[in-house]
Amino acid sequence: MVIMTTNASSTKLLTLGTLDISDAHVYPAFVFGTIIYLIIVFCNLLILISIAVSKKLHKPMFILLFNLPISDMLGATAFFPQFVISIVTHSRLISHPACITQAFLLHVYGTGNMLSLTAMAYDRYVAICHPLRYNAIMNTNNLIKIIFSIWLINLSFMVTLFILHARFKLCRTNIVDLYCNNPSLLKLACESTDVNNYYGFATTVLIQGGVLFVIYTYAQILYTCVMTNQPDARRKAIQMCSTHLAVYLILQINTLFTIIAHRVESASPYLRRSFSLSVLIFPPILNPIIYGLKITELKESIILFLKINICSMK
């Protein structure tokens, strides 16, 4: 490992984890990575545009859902372009400012998804468990407050987290992961990182603690669905909530294993890299596919939007 001491604000180059791709697989890997990125951008843009242009989707649930593709594209754009270019150039070097920027955007993506999904769980809870009060609770003012809170909490936590990095001098230049993130950057510091660790732990507990709220809301939703005497309403509610829960669990499980892998010294680096990559690949691909296929109103709007635009091109 290269050992050096440099000011954290310098433009010294850092080295990302090696890809171990043979020459024969460089261009297939580049094409595959590019296609994955384009699929993520296309599918999420399709969700965004469909919600924006369809008046029947201008409801609290879909307006909250609107935040999810934004986070997904932010995370994918922070990772994939740099990743696929490094495959072709065989260069895993990245400047310290660029590394901080990438890490910041990726953490904003992950936190944004967690908070958006928690807000969506609350929306479904009110809609199913308190239907008569839904319009009063999820009115325009409250909806704006929820969305504003999602991004304010997200950006406030992440800006503070990375401001704490500015005080460090670097004694190492090797990033242990395939991309820049908070745990990997902390391992480069010369000084004690206790303050960062305590703040990071507190932030993780607060954000990941949303799982308790989600469990409570879905327990209440399940109880309400079981007790209802309307089979169609029960089926629709369970279908919509199972879709949301599947998306939430995919992100939650991947994130949890990634955090644990960083904390456990004996954890395999290959296992850690696999989980950290899965957080960036699977949610942005699966979110629009799951929501687009399982929520009937959204699926119909997407199909209508595609038909109109395909016909207009002929």
C-alpha positions in Angstrom: 0.0 0.0 0.0 1.2 3.5 -0.8 1.8 5.6 2.4 1.8 9.3 2.2 0.7 12.4 4.2 -1.2 15.1 2.4 -3.7 17.8 3.1 -7.3 16.5 2.6 -8.1 19.3 0.3 -5.3 18.6 -2.1 -5.7 17.1 -5.5 -3.6 14.0 -4.9 -4.8 11.0 -6.7 -6.5 8.1 -4.9 -6.6 4.5 -6.1 -10.0 2.7 -6.2 -10.2 -1.0 -5.7 -9.0 -3.1 -8.6 -11.6 -4.6 -11.0 -9.6 -7.8 -12.0 -11.0 -7.8 -15.5 -8.9 -9.6 -18.1 -8.1 -7.8 -21.4 -10.5 -10.1 -23.3 -13.4 -9.0 -21.1 -12.7 -5.2 -21.0 -15.0 -4.2 -23.8 -17.8 -6.6 -23.0 -17.7 -5.3 -19.4 -17.7 -1.7 -20.7 -20.7 -2.4 -23.0 -22.6 -4.3 -20.2 -22.0 -1.5 -17.7 -23.1 1.2 -20.2 -26.3 -0.8 -21.1 -27.1 -1.2 -17.4 -26.7 2.6 -16.9 -28.8 3.4 -19.9 -31.6 1.0 -18.8 -31.6 2.7 -15.3 -31.8 6.2 -16.8 -34.5 5.2 -19.4 -36.7 3.3 -16.9 -36.5 5.9 -14.2 -37.1 8.8 -16.7 -40.1 6.9 -18.0 -41.6 6.8 -14.5 -40.8 10.5 -13.9 -42.3 11.7 -17.2 -45.4 9.4 -16.9 -46.2 10.8 -13.5 -45.5 14.4 -14.7 -47.8 14.3 -17.8 -50.6 12.1 -16.5 -53.1 14.2 -14.4 -54.7 11.0 -12.9 -51.3 10.3 -11.2 -51.1 13.7 -9.5 -51.9 12.1 -6.2 -49.9 12.0 -3.0 -48.7 8.4 -3.5 -47.3 9.1 -7.0 -45.9 12.5 -6.0 -44.0 10.9 -3.2 -42.9 8.1 -5.7 -41.6 10.9 -8.0 -38.7 11.3 -5.5 -37.5 7.7 -5.9 -36.4 7.9 -9.6 -34.6 11.2 -8.9 -32.6 9.5 -6.2 -32.0 6.4 -8.4 -30.7 8.4 -11.3 -28.5 10.5 -9.0 -26.9 7.4 -7.6 -26.4 5.7 -11.0 -24.9 8.9 -12.5 -22.5 9.3 -9.6 -21.2 5.7 -10.1 -21.6 4.3 -13.6 -19.9 6.9 -15.9 -16.7 6.9 -13.9 -16.9 3.1 -13.5 -17.2 2.2 -17.1 -14.6 4.8 -18.2 -12.2 3.3 -15.8 -12.8 -0.2 -17.3 -11.7 1.0 -20.8 -8.8 3.2 -19.6 -7.5 0.6 -17.1 -7.1 3.5 -14.7 -8.5 3.3 -11.2 -7.2 6.7 -10.2 -9.5 9.4 -8.9 -8.8 12.8 -7.4 -9.6 13.5 -3.7 -12.3 16.2 -4.5 -13.9 13.9 -7.2 -13.9 11.0 -4.6 -15.6 13.2 -2.0 -18.1 14.3 -4.6 -18.9 10.8 -5.6 -19.2 9.6 -2.0 -21.5 12.5 -1.2 -23.9 11.9 -4.1 -24.0 8.2 -3.5 -24.9 8.7 0.2 -27.5 11.3 -0.8 -29.0 8.6 -3.2 -29.1 5.9 -0.5 -30.5 8.2 2.2 -33.0 9.7 -0.2 -34.4 6.3 -1.1 -34.7 5.3 2.5 -36.6 8.5 3.5 -38.8 8.4 0.3 -39.8 4.8 0.9 -40.6 5.6 4.6 -42.8 8.5 3.5 -44.5 6.3 1.0 -45.2 3.7 3.7 -46.8 6.5 5.8 -49.0 7.5 2.8 -50.2 3.9 2.4 -50.8 3.6 6.1 -53.1 6.7 6.1 -54.8 5.6 2.9 -55.7 2.1 4.1 -56.1 2.5 7.9 -57.6 6.0 7.9 -59.3 6.4 4.5 -61.8 9.0 5.7 -59.1 11.3 7.0 -56.7 10.7 4.0 -57.5 13.9 2.1 -57.3 16.0 5.2 -53.9 14.5 6.3 -52.3 14.1 2.9 -53.3 17.6 1.7 -51.1 19.7 -0.5 -49.5 21.6 2.3 -48.6 18.5 4.3 -47.3 16.8 1.1 -45.0 19.7 0.4 -43.8 19.6 4.0 -43.1 15.9 3.7 -41.1 16.2 0.5 -39.2 19.3 1.8 -38.4 17.3 5.0 -37.1 14.4 3.0 -34.5 16.5 1.1 -33.7 18.8 4.0 -32.9 15.9 6.4 -31.0 14.1 3.6 -28.8 17.0 2.5 -28.3 18.3 6.1 -27.1 14.9 7.3 -24.8 14.3 4.3 -23.3 17.8 4.1 -22.4 17.6 7.8 -21.0 14.1 7.3 -18.6 15.2 4.6 -17.7 18.5 6.2 -16.2 16.4 9.0 -13.9 14.9 6.3 -12.4 18.3 5.5 -10.3 18.3 8.7 -8.4 15.1 7.9 -4.9 14.7 6.5 -4.5 11.5 4.4 -1.9 8.9 5.2 -3.1 6.4 2.6 -4.3 6.6 -1.0 -5.9 3.2 -1.5 -9.7 3.1 -1.5 -10.8 -0.4 -0.4 -14.0 -0.4 -2.4 -14.8 -0.1 -6.1 -16.2 3.4 -5.5 -15.8 6.2 -3.0 -17.9 6.1 0.2 -17.7 7.3 3.8 -16.2 4.2 5.4 -13.6 3.8 2.7 -12.6 7.5 3.0 -12.3 7.3 6.8 -9.7 4.5 6.4 -7.4 6.9 4.6 -7.2 9.4 7.5 -4.1 9.9 9.7 -6.0 11.1 12.8 -8.6 9.6 15.0 -12.0 9.2 13.2 -14.0 8.8 16.4 -16.2 11.9 15.8 -17.0 10.8 12.3 -17.7 7.2 13.5 -20.1 8.5 16.2 -21.9 10.8 13.9 -22.1 8.2 11.1 -23.5 5.6 13.6 -26.0 8.1 14.9 -27.1 9.0 11.4 -27.4 5.3 10.4 -29.5 4.5 13.5 -31.8 7.4 12.7 -32.2 6.6 9.0 -32.2 2.8 9.4 -34.5 3.2 12.4 -37.2 4.0 9.9 -37.5 0.3 9.4 -39.3 0.1 12.8 -41.8 2.7 11.5 -42.3 0.8 8.3 -42.8 -2.5 10.2 -45.5 -0.8 12.3 -47.3 0.7 9.4 -47.4 -2.5 7.4 -48.5 -4.5 10.5 -51.4 -2.0 10.8 -52.1 -2.2 7.0 -52.1 -6.1 7.1 -54.5 -6.1 10.1 -56.8 -3.7 8.3 -56.7 -5.7 5.1 -57.5 -9.0 6.9 -60.4 -7.4 8.8 -62.0 -5.7 5.7 -65.1 -7.3 4.2 -64.3 -6.1 0.7 -62.2 -8.7 -1.2 -61.3 -6.3 -4.1 -60.1 -3.6 -1.8 -58.1 -6.1 0.2 -56.5 -7.5 -2.9 -55.6 -4.1 -4.3 -54.2 -2.9 -0.9 -52.1 -6.0 -0.4 -50.8 -5.9 -4.0 -49.7 -2.3 -3.7 -48.2 -2.7 -0.3 -46.3 -5.9 -1.2 -44.8 -4.0 -4.1 -43.6 -1.2 -1.8 -42.4 -3.6 0.8 -40.4 -5.6 -1.7 -38.6 -2.4 -2.9 -37.9 -1.3 0.7 -36.5 -4.7 1.7 -34.2 -5.0 -1.3 -32.6 -1.6 -0.4 -32.6 -2.2 3.4 -31.1 -5.7 3.3 -28.3 -4.7 0.8 -27.5 -1.5 2.8 -27.4 -3.4 6.1 -25.1 -6.1 4.8 -22.8 -3.5 3.3 -22.6 -1.6 6.6 -21.9 -4.8 8.5 -19.2 -5.9 6.0 -17.4 -2.6 6.6 -17.5 -2.9 10.4 -16.4 -6.6 10.5 -12.6 -6.8 9.9 -12.8 -10.5 9.0 -15.4 -9.9 6.3 -14.3 -11.0 2.8 -13.5 -7.9 0.6 -15.1 -9.7 -2.3 -18.3 -10.1 -0.3 -18.2 -6.5 0.8 -17.7 -5.3 -2.8 -20.6 -7.5 -4.0 -23.0 -6.0 -1.5 -21.8 -2.5 -2.0 -22.3 -2.9 -5.8 -25.7 -4.5 -5.4 -26.9 -1.3 -3.5 -26.1 0.7 -6.6 -27.3 -1.7 -9.3 -30.4 -3.5 -8.1 -32.6 -0.8 -6.5 -32.3 1.6 -9.5 -33.2 -1.2 -11.9 -35.8 -3.0 -9.9 -37.7 0.1 -8.5 -39.1 1.3 -11.8 -39.8 -2.2 -13.1 -41.6 -3.3 -9.9 -43.6 -0.1 -9.6 -44.3 0.1 -13.3 -45.5 -3.5 -13.6 -47.4 -3.9 -10.3 -49.2 -0.6 -9.9 -52.0 -0.6 -12.5 -52.6 3.1 -12.8 -48.9 3.8 -13.3 -48.5 0.9 -15.8 -51.5 2.2 -17.9 -50.0 5.7 -17.9 -46.6 4.4 -19.1 -48.2 2.3 -21.9 -50.3 5.3 -23.0 -47.3 7.6 -23.0 -45.2 5.1 -25.0 -48.1 4.5 -27.5 -48.6 8.3 -28.1 -44.9 8.9 -28.6 -44.2 5.9 -30.8 -47.2 6.7 -33.0 -46.1 10.3 -33.3 -42.7 9.1 -34.6 -44.3 7.2 -37.5 
